[in-house]
């Protein structure tokens, strides 16, 4: 019996060491890049590390926390569980979605949406539409001194809980422009808004006409905006189709202004029946001082097990000579190791 236990122990130890060694020697990330059902990933570089902040993909009532993942090389990922939850955000009780993070003034600000609030104007759409606009929820902010948290509720209330231009206040992306101004770009239900954030992220700055937001919705837009600058041009990217099925996909437009117009240039990430379907709600990572770009996105594995069966993946993003984006090739292999300098 003792000999059997010793052999079993040695076998377990050998498998463990082999797995650790294999992880260290991995040359490709593989897709998905980490275990678990996740969606809406925000990929970013913080403190000279790669970070991904996703939505926990589950039924709305179970989406009461957010996890984060960090990596030194895009290959090996460390999970940081429950960096913020509804216990820390008293006004939130479900549907914590689509985080976006900013490092400013030695603090980390985690923007998120919660509660899937509904509008009285959308009678006949979805379930449980209220008789008047539901404002207990919307876009909030967590604050911490480290990327992995723990995060506290920064405002004690939502930053945005109105349905400006009929946009549901979800899927926020925070963008730093060339002049140092921070913007929040957001919106579901086929509408996209952009607003200026004040210096300490406690409020929106009105535009000269008094409006708090501007609508910049491009044709085909559904949700999931992200924005970046390359060679002086503004690239707005968004998701089209239905998030619950295989029609989800990514499109984009280019403009000379943060306010657009963002005329649609093309659809660049679509279902591939040999790899996965329902690919979308992505973010973009640019390696500093290079023209190397990566798309972090979620997709539906084949076979797909459930409405919420989504996983986070990463693939390279390339540009044509004229600045347009080439179609993204979804892979099982993922990307090569990258070391930040």
C-alpha angles and dihedrals in degrees: 000000000000090000091051091051091049092051091048091050091049091049092051091046091049092050091048094050091045091051093048091048092048091051092051092048096046112128096188131045096226121212125291090038096207137014125267140052108290138150145179095042121198107206116196144150115244128168090355092303135104114247133187122195110188140172115259100242108226141102111313094250089057095050094093100128144034128227127200134206130206134193139179094207113016087254108075117044131195119206120226104193127213099354088171133006142172091271087069094042106054096189093052121081107159147352099052101183149179106355122209121192136206130186108212135152092357091303134102117228115199113197116199141158125233144185098021091248118208136217127229088224091068098070107157093027118101124330136308098013108184126233087241131022114292108230100171094106140013128125118353138171133231122197131205141157093234132043091240092052141170090229126208127203104270101197104020087230139045119290090214123021102148127096097237111186087358091290117144107233098244140104097047124187121188116213131190111212127210092261094056096258117137118218132189115216115190148137148129133201092061096300128110124196134184125204136177117244120216119238098270096036093243097120147000120266113233119237118238091270091054097254117134094210140027123214114233099167112161122207112281095017117149107160146301104081125189128175135199140162124236124174091344095308127114116230117198114191127186145165127258133188126034121321093211095062146030096282093082113117144154128252134172148194135200130222142168090230136055086232095054141181088228104193110191113261098182151304110270108171117050140151118294111194089206093057117014145317136223095044115174152088093090143161134212132235122197117193105233116259092009139086091234112127133185133192117216110195145146127247141175115254119226116270093037114210105193147354087268098044098120129139135194119248139171131212136164122271119210134188133218121233091262092056097256118132121251119231111276115243111217112217141182089216098062119192140322125260116282125194119200116224 
